[in-house]
Amino acid sequence: MAVLTVRNLNKTFKGGLFEKDRHVLRDVTFSLPEGETSGFVGSNGSGKTTTIKCLFDFIRPDSGEILFFGKPLSSESKTRIGYLPERPYLYEFLTGMEFLRLHWNLCYGSSLKDFYERAQEALKKVDLLEAKDRRLRTYSKGMLQRVGIAQAILTRPDLLILDEPMSGLDPDGRALVKDILREEQKRGVSLFFSSHLLQDMEELCSHLVVINRGQILYDGVLSSFMAEFQSLERAFSVLKGREEAHG
C-alpha cells in the first residue's frame, strides 16, 4: 500500500495588478511506497515546498487528490505523520522540552502518558538532551533545526515528511541528521524528504520523485534513475525534451 498518493495536483498563484498568474504545480502525480525512503528533488523554485504545503492543506490546491494511507487527511492520520517544514517557526520563549510538550499536546491533548520517555528519546537522538531546559532563543541555527527534527520524530510516526531537513547545518549536523534518518529507516518508518542535492538522495533513498517547474519528471526507483541519467541537470534536459516531444 502507498503511504502517500498524490494525483493531478494543480496550483496557480494569482498575480497582482501588473503581474501574471504563476502556475506553480501542473498535474503533479506520484506515490510513496510503504517502508521506503523517498527523495523529493528539484532545483530551488521547482515546486517542492508548495507541494508539501498542499499535502497538509496549508496551501489549498486548485484541484487534485491527496491520500494518506489510502484515505484523505484526517485527525487520526495526522497522529501517524511527523512533519518538519522548510522554515519551522519556533516559540523562542519556550525551552526545548516545553516546545516538545506543546507539540505532544496538539497531537494527544493533555495526556502526558509516554511523553517524557519519548521526549528524552527524541532529544537524545538529535544531541540536545543537555539543552532541554534552555530557552529556544539561546539555540544556534543548527540546534533549532535539530529540535525541529526532534518534534517530528517525537510521536514515533509511521510516515516522516521533512522539507529540506539539512538546510543550514554544518557538516557534523548534516551527518547527525542522516544518522537519525537511518535509525528511522531501521524502525520501518516511511520517509519522504526534499532537497535540491542529489547527493543526499543517493546516500539515503531507494525511491525518487523529481520535480521541475511544477511538473513531475520522474517517479520511480533511484538506482534506475542514476543508471540512466547520472545527474539532475542531465535528467532535467532529457526528460523535459521527451515531454515536449510528446506534448
C-alpha positions in Angstrom: 0.0 0.0 0.0 1.2 3.5 -0.8 1.6 5.7 2.4 1.0 8.8 0.2 -0.7 9.2 -3.1 -0.9 12.5 -5.0 -3.0 12.7 -8.1 -3.2 15.6 -10.6 -2.3 18.3 -8.1 -2.6 21.8 -9.6 -1.9 25.2 -8.0 -1.8 28.7 -9.5 -1.0 31.8 -7.6 -2.9 34.8 -8.9 -0.8 37.7 -10.0 -1.2 41.3 -8.9 -2.4 44.2 -11.0 0.6 44.2 -13.4 1.7 40.6 -12.7 1.0 37.4 -14.5 -0.5 34.4 -12.7 2.1 31.8 -11.7 1.4 28.2 -12.5 3.4 26.6 -9.7 2.1 22.9 -9.9 0.9 21.2 -13.0 -0.8 17.8 -12.7 1.6 16.7 -10.0 1.2 12.9 -9.6 3.3 10.5 -7.6 3.0 7.9 -4.8 5.3 6.8 -2.0 5.8 3.0 -1.3 5.4 1.9 2.3 8.5 1.3 4.3 10.9 3.0 1.9 12.8 6.3 1.9 11.7 8.5 -0.9 13.6 11.6 -2.0 11.8 14.7 -3.5 14.4 16.5 -5.5 14.4 19.6 -7.7 16.1 22.9 -8.1 15.1 25.9 -5.9 11.7 27.2 -7.0 10.7 23.9 -8.7 7.6 23.4 -6.5 8.8 21.1 -3.8 7.7 23.2 -0.8 4.4 24.2 -2.4 3.6 20.5 -3.0 4.4 19.6 0.6 2.3 22.5 1.9 -0.6 21.3 -0.2 -0.3 17.9 1.4 -1.3 19.4 4.8 -3.7 21.9 3.3 -1.5 24.8 4.4 -2.0 25.9 0.8 -5.3 25.0 -0.8 -4.6 23.3 -4.2 -6.8 24.3 -7.2 -7.5 20.7 -7.9 -6.2 17.2 -7.3 -6.4 14.4 -4.8 -4.2 13.6 -1.8 -4.4 10.4 0.2 -2.5 9.3 3.3 -2.6 5.6 4.0 -5.3 5.3 1.3 -7.6 8.0 2.8 -7.9 11.8 2.9 -6.0 13.5 5.6 -7.8 13.3 9.0 -7.2 13.8 12.7 -6.4 10.1 13.0 -3.9 10.1 10.1 -2.2 13.2 11.4 -1.1 11.4 14.5 0.8 8.9 12.3 2.7 11.6 10.4 5.8 13.6 11.5 6.5 16.8 9.7 9.3 19.4 9.6 8.7 22.5 7.4 11.4 24.2 5.4 11.4 27.2 7.8 9.9 26.0 11.1 8.5 28.7 13.4 9.6 28.0 16.9 8.4 29.9 20.0 11.7 31.3 21.3 10.4 31.8 24.9 9.9 28.1 25.3 12.5 25.6 26.4 13.3 22.6 24.2 11.3 20.4 26.5 8.4 22.8 26.6 8.3 23.0 22.8 8.1 19.2 22.5 5.3 19.2 25.1 3.3 21.8 23.1 3.6 19.5 20.0 2.6 16.5 22.1 -0.5 18.3 23.4 -1.5 19.2 19.9 -1.4 15.5 18.9 -2.8 13.9 22.1 -4.4 16.5 24.2 -3.4 16.9 27.8 -2.5 13.3 28.4 1.2 13.0 29.2 1.4 9.2 29.1 4.7 8.3 27.5 5.6 11.9 26.9 8.7 12.2 29.0 10.1 8.9 27.7 9.5 9.9 24.1 10.8 13.5 24.6 14.1 12.3 26.2 14.5 9.7 23.4 14.0 12.3 20.7 16.2 14.9 22.3 19.0 12.4 22.8 18.8 11.4 19.1 19.4 15.0 18.0 22.1 15.6 20.6 20.1 18.2 22.6 19.3 16.4 25.8 21.6 18.6 27.8 20.0 21.7 26.3 16.4 20.6 27.0 15.8 23.3 29.7 17.3 26.2 27.8 15.1 28.7 26.0 15.0 28.3 22.3 16.2 31.9 21.9 19.6 30.7 23.1 19.8 27.9 20.5 22.0 28.2 17.4 20.5 27.9 13.9 21.7 24.3 13.7 20.2 23.5 17.2 16.9 24.9 16.1 16.9 22.7 13.1 17.6 19.7 15.2 14.9 20.5 17.8 12.5 20.7 14.9 13.5 17.2 13.8 13.0 16.1 17.5 9.4 17.2 17.4 8.9 15.4 14.0 10.0 12.1 15.4 8.6 12.6 18.9 5.4 10.5 18.4 7.2 7.7 16.5 5.3 8.4 13.3 4.7 5.8 10.5 5.4 8.5 7.9 8.0 11.2 8.3 7.9 14.2 5.9 10.9 16.6 6.0 11.2 19.7 3.9 15.0 20.4 3.4 15.9 18.8 6.7 19.7 19.5 6.3 19.2 23.2 5.5 21.6 25.5 7.5 23.5 22.6 9.1 27.3 22.3 9.2 28.9 19.0 8.1 28.6 17.5 11.6 25.0 18.5 11.8 24.2 17.0 8.3 25.9 13.8 9.3 23.9 13.6 12.5 20.6 14.2 10.6 21.5 11.4 8.2 22.2 9.1 11.1 18.8 9.9 12.6 17.1 9.1 9.3 18.9 5.8 9.0 17.7 5.0 12.5 14.1 5.8 11.4 14.6 3.5 8.4 15.6 0.6 10.6 12.4 1.2 12.6 10.4 0.7 9.4 9.3 4.3 9.0 8.3 5.5 5.5 10.5 8.6 4.9 9.9 11.5 2.4 12.3 14.4 2.4 13.1 17.1 -0.1 16.4 18.5 -1.2 18.0 20.2 -4.2 21.1 18.0 -3.7 21.0 14.6 -5.4 23.9 13.5 -3.3 21.6 13.5 -0.2 19.2 11.2 -2.1 22.0 8.8 -3.2 23.1 8.2 0.4 19.6 7.5 1.9 16.9 6.8 -0.7 15.6 3.8 -2.6 12.8 5.8 -4.3 13.0 9.1 -6.1 10.5 11.8 -7.2 11.9 14.5 -9.4 10.1 17.8 -10.0 11.0 20.6 -12.3 9.0 23.8 -13.0 6.0 22.3 -11.2 5.9 19.1 -13.2 6.9 15.6 -12.1 9.7 14.3 -14.4 10.4 11.0 -12.7 8.8 8.8 -10.1 10.5 5.5 -9.5 13.5 3.6 -8.3 16.6 5.7 -7.6 19.0 3.2 -8.9 17.3 3.2 -12.3 17.3 6.9 -12.4 21.1 7.1 -11.7 21.9 4.4 -14.2 20.1 6.4 -16.9 20.9 10.0 -16.1 23.8 10.2 -13.6 22.9 13.8 -12.7 19.9 16.1 -12.1 21.0 18.5 -14.8 21.1 15.8 -17.4 17.7 14.4 -16.2 16.0 17.8 -16.5 17.3 18.2 -20.0 16.4 14.7 -21.3 13.1 14.3 -19.5 11.9 17.8 -20.4 12.9 17.1 -24.1 10.8 13.9 -24.1 7.9 15.7 -22.6 7.9 18.4 -25.2 8.3 15.8 -28.0 5.1 14.1 -26.8 3.3 17.3 -25.9 
